Each structure stands twice: as structure tokens, then as C-alpha cells.
């Protein structure tokens, strides 16, 4: 073989191997599209101004000043800005607080004269949605599963993170210690991570304890290790997809597992009808490949159950007694050559 042909073959080999490596490499999710609508000011003398808020709420004002919410003050014209953008007009509240002179009953009454996000989740979230209603990732939150279960915006996000998270005792997954990635300072994480109160997946696990238990199983996606985030697969603000997945059907999985995407000439119908979860448990499993059943042949037989059906070529109860179906049907996700996925 000539040197030219050798180099050409080598080039094709490198291209092929490189393509395979790229197919399963985890890609970052697209950044959230965040936009805001200016709030027109209310009529009358109802606003106290940011300086007056800072005189009592210095810690909150300092943290708020570091966020992107505060930068809106530089561009806003004829719109409400500063603390009162979220809390509403604060003049009556400030006047009452000053008139209270330390009287506890009067201070309690004064606290009710401003919106302090102590209401129900729907009312709290409506305050956020009055600005974020046009954002791609936030516009569906009013119909989201989170809000329907009483989880408002302020349950996960903090516009001013005053109290830093402490290392409280908790049930830890071993993988968190063995494979943990370096952590950034808490304030930097908060400012550059959608103002989340805690990092993922700790924030999600505070409610989804059953999912945390699944990730403690031997075979799981690398979420506890810090190599993936819950939002890589799920749209937390809600959408019309099952389990609020970012993409419909199997497309969420094939964002990373591109070699399973297809299209194939002969497709496994289970994937098209139910998706990858027909065979796999995505959060964690005791079985290899996150399979839903320990023995692969029993997983296949959960669908291919009729010994005389056209989708069961091994008729007359002649099922194999041991071994995996994929020993022969090796390209079970789809094939371009054989309708039985034999190669």
C-alpha cells in the first residue's frame, strides 16, 4: 500500500474515532433567555426611594446591589427601580416604621404595609412574573408543576442572599466525596447561577428525596459527582413535556447520547412510543446501563410477551433460558440494515 493511501486511511480512522468521542460528550445546556418588562410607576407619593430602604435593610441592600436586578437602575426610564421594583411602594411602610419608635405592635403593623414575599406561592410568584413574563424559560411557570405543588420563585431563588449556607449535617452520597468537583465561593456561585439559594443538585434534593436516593444507586448519571445538573435534562419553570423535560420524547437523552438518535431505517418502536424510559431508569439503578430489569431478556419479554405474536420470532415457547437478547440483536436502538436489529 502506498504512503498516500496509508495516510488517507489513517485520516479516516481519526475522523471516525473523533466523531464517536464527540457523540457522547456532554454539552452544556443553552443559557436561559432572561428579559424583563419595565413596571410603570404608580400614581401618587407612594415611593420611599432606595436610600431610605438602605437605612434599615443594609445587608439586603448590599447583596441586592451586586445582582443584575440592580443594573436595571442604570437603564430604566419612567419605570420603578430599586427595592420597590419587587416590594412595591414603601413610603407608608417607612413612615410607619419610623413612627413606631420600637413599639413591637406598631412595627408588626408597619411590616404589613409593604409586600414582603410572605404570601402564598402564587402571589409571591406573580411579583416576579410581572417582569419575567416575556422570558423564554420563565413564561410557563404559571402552569408549572412546581407552582401547582406550592413552590414559588422565592423558594429556589434569592434576590439578596443575606444568610450564607452553612455546612449542616446531612445524608451524603459517597460519590459526592469521591468525585466532587472544585467549588467556587458561595457568593460567586449565587451571582452567576440564576441567583439560586443553593447549588444543584442540593437545592433540588431538598424536596426530591426519592430522586436523591435513586442517585445513590450503583449505576446513575453523574449528577452527585458534579458533572451534570438537574437542569441539563429538566426545565424547572415548566413546559408541556413529560416530567418537564427540556426536549420532547427521547430528544433530551440524545442531546448527549447522539449515537442513539438516528434516524434509522428500522427503528425500535418502543423508543418512538414511550421513549428511552421504556427500558431505562434515568436517575439510578442497580442494573447495568440503567436498565429497568436486572435480566435483560426479562426486560425484552415485558413487551415481546406473546409467543405466537409477529413481534416474537422465537415462537412455540422456545425462549432462551439464559444470555442477553442483545447477544444477537446487537443494535437494539435502531438499525439501517436489518429489521430485527441483528447488526
Secondary structure, DSSP 4 states (H G I P E B T S, - for coil): --HHHHHHHHHHHHHHHHHHHHHTSPPPPPPP-----PPPPPSSS----HHHHHHH-HHHHHHHTTSHHHHGGGT--SS--TTHHHH---HHHHHHHHHHTT-HHHHHHHHTTS--S-S-HHHHHHHHHHHHTT-TTTTTGGG-HHHHTT--HHHHB-SS--SPPP-------HHHHHSPPPPPPHHHHHHTTTTBSS-TTHHHHTT-HHHHHHHTSSEE-TTTTTSS-GGGTB-TT--SSGGGBSSSTTHHHHTT-GGG----SEE-HHHHHT-GGGTB-SSEESSGGGBSSSSHHHHHHTTS--TTSTT-SS-TT---SSS-GGGTS--TTEESS-TT---
